[in-house]
Amino acid sequence: MRRQFIYLLLMVSLASCVSKKKGDRKFYTEGIEPNVILKDSILTFKYKLDIKDTNIVNTTNRKIDVLFNGIDDFLKGPKDSGVNFDTECMMCEPIQEFRNGLLFAKRLLITPREIKFYKSDFNISDTAGRIDTKSYYGEKRKVQFNFGEGEGLIKYIGQSCYDADFNNVKFFFDNGEINIQNIINATFFEYDLDKNGEKEQYVFGIRNCTQEIVLLRITK
């Protein structure tokens, strides 16, 4: 009888633990999202606005914001850490319109005021709402492009690691130039993220070997 009583106590205790674990979970039903996300598996990063740095020469009246910086000793700020993507090819991952923002690699959600990183992938197709980009794909080639308010250039500076190069990214506007040095494997796109009727310009730097990324935004 005593053994049965002890066994009953153990079962009640286990049931209580399971109940607490379920209470810690946050369930999402709106849109196409993971079935279950733990509260502590969403990281939020605030933007660093209107930065000045020796890697950036800006002769325009535009502002440059750091939306995410996952690289040590770059752009005068602490490294944003804790992100990890389930991919072996960061450069292959799409940037997509999603939930009134932009989604990179199905985990990094870019909104007008902050970035949220989800440790589980959103279940969406690679082609849904995909954003057009201009990217540097190695081989020391120059990439020239036009965008809404000017022209752009991505060119090789030097090698960073076996699968990444340092780039110089230049933008030519009517009222001046912006020159950004030491961006790894640069990608450019423009998008009206704050829905004010004017597109902002974005520079994405990506390194596969250590999954480092940096995202800059240019605004008026």
WONOR-V929133 format. One record per residue. N is the residue number from 0. RES is the residue in one letter. PSI is psi in whole degrees, -180 to 180 (none if undefined). OMEGA is omega in degrees with one decimal (none if undefined). Layout:
[[N;RES;PSI;OMEGA] [N;RES;PSI;OMEGA]]
//
This chain:
[[0;M;-42;179.9] [1;R;-40;178.1] [2;R;-42;179.7] [3;Q;-38;179.6] [4;F;-43;178.4] [5;I;-42;179.0] [6;Y;-40;179.3] [7;L;-40;177.9] [8;L;-42;178.9] [9;L;-43;-179.4] [10;M;-40;178.7] [11;V;-41;180.0] [12;S;-44;178.9] [13;L;-41;179.4] [14;A;-36;178.1] [15;S;-41;179.0] [16;C;-45;179.9] [17;V;-41;-179.7] [18;S;-41;179.5] [19;K;-40;179.7] [20;K;-41;178.4] [21;K;-34;179.4] [22;G;-23;179.7] [23;D;-9;-176.0] [24;R;148;178.7] [25;K;123;-176.4] [26;F;139;179.5] [27;Y;136;177.5] [28;T;-14;-177.1] [29;E;128;176.6] [30;G;-165;179.2] [31;I;105;-175.1] [32;E;169;175.8] [33;P;150;-178.8] [34;N;-42;-177.2] [35;V;132;174.3] [36;I;129;174.5] [37;L;145;-178.8] [38;K;-39;-175.8] [39;D;7;177.4] [40;S;20;170.2] [41;I;118;179.3] [42;L;139;-179.6] [43;T;133;-178.9] [44;F;128;178.1] [45;K;153;-178.5] [46;Y;151;173.5] [47;K;113;-168.3] [48;L;146;172.8] [49;D;59;-176.6] [50;I;157;171.6] [51;K;138;-175.7] [52;D;153;179.6] [53;T;-18;177.3] [54;N;-5;-175.2] [55;I;127;171.0] [56;V;122;-174.9] [57;N;110;178.5] [58;T;14;178.4] [59;T;180;174.6] [60;N;16;-178.5] [61;R;158;-179.5] [62;K;149;178.2] [63;I;123;-179.5] [64;D;144;172.2] [65;V;111;179.3] [66;L;-33;177.3] [67;F;137;176.9] [68;N;102;179.6] [69;G;26;-175.6] [70;I;129;178.7] [71;D;142;172.8] [72;D;41;179.1] [73;F;133;175.7] [74;L;38;169.3] [75;K;50;179.2] [76;G;161;175.3] [77;P;148;-179.5] [78;K;132;171.5] [79;D;116;-172.9] [80;S;170;175.7] [81;G;-1;-179.4] [82;V;145;177.7] [83;N;131;-175.7] [84;F;145;-178.7] [85;D;68;-178.8] [86;T;154;174.3] [87;E;-4;-179.2] [88;C;89;-179.3] [89;M;-38;-178.9] [90;M;-20;-179.3] [91;C;-14;-174.1] [92;E;139;-177.2] [93;P;158;166.1] [94;I;125;-170.0] [95;Q;146;171.7] [96;E;131;-175.9] [97;F;127;174.0] [98;R;50;179.0] [99;N;25;177.0] [100;G;-155;177.7] [101;L;139;-178.4] [102;L;127;176.1] [103;F;132;176.0] [104;A;29;174.7] [105;K;11;-178.9] [106;R;-28;-174.3] [107;L;107;-176.1] [108;L;117;-176.9] [109;I;118;-179.7] [110;T;172;-179.5] [111;P;-28;-173.0] [112;R;-19;-175.8] [113;E;167;174.0] [114;I;138;174.4] [115;K;133;177.8] [116;F;125;179.5] [117;Y;133;-176.8] [118;K;6;171.0] [119;S;144;-179.6] [120;D;142;166.3] [121;F;141;-175.2] [122;N;80;177.5] [123;I;157;179.4] [124;S;150;178.0] [125;D;-22;-175.0] [126;T;-7;-176.8] [127;A;118;176.3] [128;G;31;-174.5] [129;R;137;-178.8] [130;I;136;175.4] [131;D;137;-179.1] [132;T;161;170.2] [133;K;121;-171.4] [134;S;152;172.0] [135;Y;123;-177.1] [136;Y;28;174.9] [137;G;-166;179.7] [138;E;21;173.7] [139;K;29;-179.8] [140;R;150;172.1] [141;K;141;175.4] [142;V;115;179.0] [143;Q;144;-176.8] [144;F;159;173.4] [145;N;150;173.2] [146;F;-177;-169.4] [147;G;-39;-173.6] [148;E;16;179.5] [149;G;-155;179.9] [150;E;156;-179.3] [151;G;159;-179.7] [152;L;131;172.0] [153;I;126;179.7] [154;K;160;-177.2] [155;Y;137;172.1] [156;I;-51;-178.3] [157;G;174;-177.4] [158;Q;138;177.1] [159;S;-53;174.1] [160;C;-172;-172.4] [161;Y;-22;-178.7] [162;D;20;-179.6] [163;A;142;176.7] [164;D;154;170.4] [165;F;137;179.9] [166;N;155;167.7] [167;N;125;-179.5] [168;V;125;-179.6] [169;K;142;174.0] [170;F;134;-179.5] [171;F;111;178.5] [172;F;171;178.3] [173;D;-31;-174.9] [174;N;19;177.7] [175;G;-168;-177.2] [176;E;155;169.7] [177;I;127;-177.6] [178;N;116;-177.7] [179;I;121;-177.8] [180;Q;155;169.3] [181;N;38;170.7] [182;I;133;-177.4] [183;I;126;177.3] [184;N;67;-169.9] [185;A;143;171.8] [186;T;136;179.2] [187;F;143;167.7] [188;F;162;174.4] [189;E;149;-174.0] [190;Y;144;177.4] [191;D;81;-173.9] [192;L;-37;-178.4] [193;D;3;175.0] [194;K;43;177.0] [195;N;8;178.8] [196;G;-2;178.8] [197;E;130;-179.5] [198;K;140;171.1] [199;E;160;177.0] [200;Q;141;-176.6] [201;Y;142;173.8] [202;V;122;179.9] [203;F;125;173.6] [204;G;134;-172.0] [205;I;136;173.5] [206;R;124;-177.3] [207;N;-46;-166.3] [208;C;-33;178.8] [209;T;10;180.0] [210;Q;47;175.7] [211;E;140;177.3] [212;I;154;172.3] [213;V;140;-179.4] [214;L;122;178.8] [215;L;151;178.3] [216;R;136;176.8] [217;I;126;-178.2] [218;T;162;175.3] [219;K;none;none]]
//
